Amino acid sequence: MGLKQQLEQLKEQGLEQIKSVNDPQELNQIRVRLLGKKGPITEVLRGMKDLSVDERPKVGSFANEIKQEIAGAIEKQVKVLDAVALQKRLEHETIDVTLPGRPVKTGTPHILNQVIDDLEDLFVGLGYQVIDGPEVETDHYNFEMMNIPKNHPARDMQDTFYITKELLMRTHTSPNQARTLEAHDFSKGPLKMISPGRVYRRDTDDATHSHQFHQIEGLVIDKHVTMADLKGTLEVVAKHVFGEERKIRLRPSYFPFTEPSIEVDISCFACGGKGCSVCKYTGWIEVLGAGMVHPNVLRGAGVDPEVYGGFAFGLGPDRFAMLKYGINDIREFYQNDLRFLQQFQQEVK
């Protein structure tokens, strides 16, 4: 039998073996056995030394064609076996897409953040800007710019944590107002701002007091601003937070940075003003303090009180949340108890 016939026979046998293989590892063994250096094709080609010079190139070319055909058949069978393996895997790992998915627990903003965000949205809609500032403040901006000079008894109302004689943890967010008032260019329009943030007082923690809590302070400065503007703004806030049927009441009070100063009450949302345990049977609930900006505060910021005036107010998101949701202990906000916090899931808008 000639070399070509031997090679043709090896090809036919190899192709039959390749087609009948169902295991990738066995297929690789066939590849090594047929095409390896010690395989039968190589063994046959060793007989080329007995061929004439003219026959050798022809047999060599024929042998290469045989090798390429066998290699192509092996590659094709590999793809077939891979497809079969993939199909078996898909059948084994079939997912029933009609089954309900596993619920993923999602978080929600803290109830205080929800109250703050809601009030920020309200005031931004009224044309206010939201100003942030440092929680570590200077005595100058925290007290003196607010018409509370050193050794003044009004400082006893806001006892705080001092870091040095001149640095302290801010007792209110009013320093942001003073800084903004100093820098504001009234030739470009009035100043309307709110300052939300955390503040600190040296209070003993109990159900209604905390050494840290939140404030949102507002400031409006322009020409011809009156107490009527302040009352209208406070009515909008009260109705937005506590309901459209709420009424407000203004009572005289004292704050060193406003003159005149007022305390603001809202009609009780629990009894409608008839009197109950929530409002201590008065029909009214105190919610915030406000007033017309003191001339000394304006002068301290370089603003002429004979030309400009305005109002300021300060409200506590903690107190607003306690009143709105019937929470009787301010410490609940800071204890990170999920059983408490998960009761206030934010509505998706």
Protein Blocks (a to p, Z undefined) as FASTA:
>chain_A
ZZklmmmmmmmmmmmmmmmpcbfklmmmmmmmmmmmkbmklmmmmmmmmpcfklmmmmmm
mmmmmmmmmmmmmmmmmmmmmmmmmmmmmmmmpccfkbccdddddddddfklmmmmmmmm
mmmmnopacddddfbdcfklmmmmnopaehiaklmmmgccdfblmbccdfbfklmmmmmm
mmpcfknoccddddeddddddddddfkbcfbdcddddddddehiafklmmmmmmmmmmmm
nopkbccdddddddfkbccddddddddfklnonopfkloonopacfbdcddddfklmmmn
opafklggcddddddfklmmmmmnopabfklmmnopaklmmmmcccdZZ
